[in-house]
Amino acid sequence: MRLVIQRVKQASVTVAPDYFRRIDGGLMVLVGIENGDTPDDVAWLVKKTIDLRIFNDDQGVMNRSVLDTGGAILAISQFTLLASTRKGNRPSYINSAPPAVAEPLYRQYCEGLEAAGVATVERGIFGADMDVSLINHGPVTIIIDSRLRF
Protein backbone atom coordinates (compact mmCIF):
# COMPACT_ATOMS: atom_id res chain seq x y z
CA MET A 1 0.00 0.00 0.00
CA ARG A 2 1.14 3.48 -0.74
CA LEU A 3 -0.05 6.60 1.06
CA VAL A 4 0.42 10.24 0.20
CA ILE A 5 -0.22 12.13 3.44
CA GLN A 6 -0.69 15.89 3.39
CA ARG A 7 -1.01 18.16 6.41
CA VAL A 8 -3.95 20.40 5.58
CA LYS A 9 -5.74 23.45 6.86
CA GLN A 10 -8.77 22.25 4.92
CA ALA A 11 -9.65 19.45 2.52
CA SER A 12 -12.81 18.31 0.79
CA VAL A 13 -14.15 15.79 -1.67
CA THR A 14 -17.15 16.21 -3.93
CA VAL A 15 -18.90 13.55 -5.98
CA ALA A 16 -21.52 15.33 -8.05
CA PRO A 17 -24.18 16.12 -7.31
CA ASP A 18 -25.01 14.88 -3.81
CA TYR A 19 -21.85 13.85 -1.96
CA PHE A 20 -19.64 16.38 -0.17
CA ARG A 21 -17.26 15.79 2.75
CA ARG A 22 -14.91 18.33 4.32
CA ILE A 23 -12.39 18.55 7.12
CA ASP A 24 -10.97 21.66 8.72
CA GLY A 25 -7.45 20.84 9.84
CA GLY A 26 -5.72 17.49 9.92
CA LEU A 27 -4.56 15.11 7.22
CA MET A 28 -5.66 14.33 3.72
CA VAL A 29 -4.54 10.83 2.79
CA LEU A 30 -4.51 9.40 -0.70
CA VAL A 31 -4.61 5.59 -0.46
CA GLY A 32 -3.23 3.34 -3.20
CA ILE A 33 -3.64 -0.41 -2.83
CA GLU A 34 -1.32 -2.77 -4.66
CA ASN A 35 -1.63 -6.39 -5.70
CA GLY A 36 -0.51 -8.52 -2.76
CA ASP A 37 -1.41 -6.00 -0.03
CA THR A 38 -2.89 -7.53 3.10
CA PRO A 39 -4.61 -6.51 6.34
CA ASP A 40 -1.11 -6.53 7.85
CA ASP A 41 -0.15 -3.66 5.53
CA VAL A 42 -3.31 -1.83 6.56
CA ALA A 43 -2.57 -2.19 10.28
CA TRP A 44 1.01 -0.98 9.84
CA LEU A 45 -0.10 2.06 7.82
CA VAL A 46 -2.88 2.96 10.26
CA LYS A 47 -0.30 3.08 13.05
CA LYS A 48 2.14 5.08 10.92
CA THR A 49 -0.58 7.55 9.97
CA ILE A 50 -1.81 8.24 13.49
CA ASP A 51 1.69 8.40 15.02
CA LEU A 52 3.31 10.52 12.29
CA ARG A 53 4.60 13.67 14.04
CA ILE A 54 4.08 16.38 11.44
CA PHE A 55 2.13 18.98 13.43
CA ASN A 56 3.91 21.79 15.24
CA ASP A 57 4.27 21.88 19.01
CA ASP A 58 4.39 25.10 21.05
CA GLN A 59 7.98 25.72 19.92
CA GLY A 60 7.10 25.39 16.23
CA VAL A 61 8.75 21.96 15.91
CA MET A 62 6.92 19.18 14.07
CA ASN A 63 6.49 17.00 17.12
CA ARG A 64 2.75 16.27 17.35
CA SER A 65 0.55 13.66 15.67
CA VAL A 66 -2.98 13.91 14.33
CA LEU A 67 -4.13 12.23 17.55
CA ASP A 68 -2.25 14.80 19.65
CA THR A 69 -3.93 17.67 17.82
CA GLY A 70 -7.42 16.18 17.56
CA GLY A 71 -7.25 16.68 13.80
CA ALA A 72 -9.49 14.99 11.26
CA ILE A 73 -8.56 12.77 8.32
CA LEU A 74 -9.96 12.76 4.81
CA ALA A 75 -9.04 9.44 3.15
CA ILE A 76 -9.37 9.10 -0.62
CA SER A 77 -8.81 5.87 -2.53
CA GLN A 78 -6.52 6.51 -5.51
CA PHE A 79 -5.35 3.60 -7.64
CA THR A 80 -3.18 5.91 -9.77
CA LEU A 81 -0.61 6.07 -6.94
CA LEU A 82 0.57 2.68 -8.18
CA ALA A 83 1.10 3.82 -11.78
CA SER A 84 4.15 2.54 -13.58
CA THR A 85 5.68 4.97 -16.07
CA ARG A 86 8.74 2.93 -16.96
CA LYS A 87 7.77 2.34 -20.58
CA GLY A 88 6.23 4.96 -22.80
CA ASN A 89 4.08 7.88 -21.76
CA ARG A 90 0.87 6.11 -20.90
CA PRO A 91 0.89 4.95 -17.26
CA SER A 92 0.24 1.29 -16.54
CA TYR A 93 -1.91 0.38 -13.56
CA ILE A 94 -1.14 -3.33 -13.63
CA ASN A 95 0.23 -3.18 -10.06
CA SER A 96 -2.98 -1.70 -8.65
CA ALA A 97 -5.16 -4.20 -6.82
CA PRO A 98 -8.52 -4.93 -8.46
CA PRO A 99 -11.56 -3.29 -6.85
CA ALA A 100 -12.73 -6.55 -5.21
CA VAL A 101 -9.45 -6.61 -3.25
CA ALA A 102 -8.77 -2.89 -2.90
CA GLU A 103 -12.14 -1.70 -1.63
CA PRO A 104 -12.22 -3.90 1.50
CA LEU A 105 -8.63 -2.89 2.36
CA TYR A 106 -9.50 0.79 1.90
CA ARG A 107 -12.49 0.34 4.23
CA GLN A 108 -10.27 -1.45 6.76
CA TYR A 109 -7.82 1.44 6.66
CA CYS A 110 -10.56 4.00 7.36
CA GLU A 111 -12.12 1.86 10.08
CA GLY A 112 -8.68 1.31 11.60
CA LEU A 113 -8.15 5.07 11.86
CA GLU A 114 -11.49 5.41 13.66
CA ALA A 115 -10.72 2.50 15.99
CA ALA A 116 -7.34 4.07 16.79
CA GLY A 117 -9.03 7.21 18.08
CA VAL A 118 -9.20 9.64 15.16
CA ALA A 119 -12.38 11.56 15.98
CA THR A 120 -13.36 12.37 12.39
CA VAL A 121 -12.53 10.20 9.39
CA GLU A 122 -14.19 11.39 6.21
CA ARG A 123 -14.00 9.37 3.01
CA GLY A 124 -14.34 9.65 -0.69
CA ILE A 125 -16.45 7.15 -2.61
CA PHE A 126 -14.41 4.18 -3.76
CA GLY A 127 -14.13 4.06 -7.56
CA ALA A 128 -16.01 7.32 -8.12
CA ASP A 129 -14.90 10.28 -10.20
CA MET A 130 -14.17 12.77 -7.40
CA ASP A 131 -13.19 16.40 -7.14
CA VAL A 132 -10.67 16.78 -4.32
CA SER A 133 -9.58 20.14 -2.93
CA LEU A 134 -7.10 20.99 -0.21
CA ILE A 135 -5.06 23.71 1.37
CA ASN A 136 -1.72 22.04 2.13
CA HIS A 137 -0.33 23.53 5.33
CA GLY A 138 3.42 24.00 5.26
CA PRO A 139 3.44 22.51 2.70
CA VAL A 140 3.94 19.12 4.30
CA THR A 141 3.60 16.02 2.12
CA ILE A 142 4.83 12.58 3.16
CA ILE A 143 4.82 9.38 1.08
CA ILE A 144 4.74 6.05 2.92
CA ASP A 145 4.89 2.65 1.21
CA SER A 146 4.25 -0.49 3.23
CA ARG A 147 6.59 -2.42 0.93
CA LEU A 148 9.48 -0.28 2.10
CA ARG A 149 9.07 -0.90 5.84
CA PHE A 150 11.61 -3.68 6.13
Summary of the structure (lengths in Angstrom):
residues: 150
radius of gyration: 15.2
end to end distance: 13.6
largest distance: 48.3
contacts: 455
relative contact order: 0.30
helix: 27%
strand: 39%
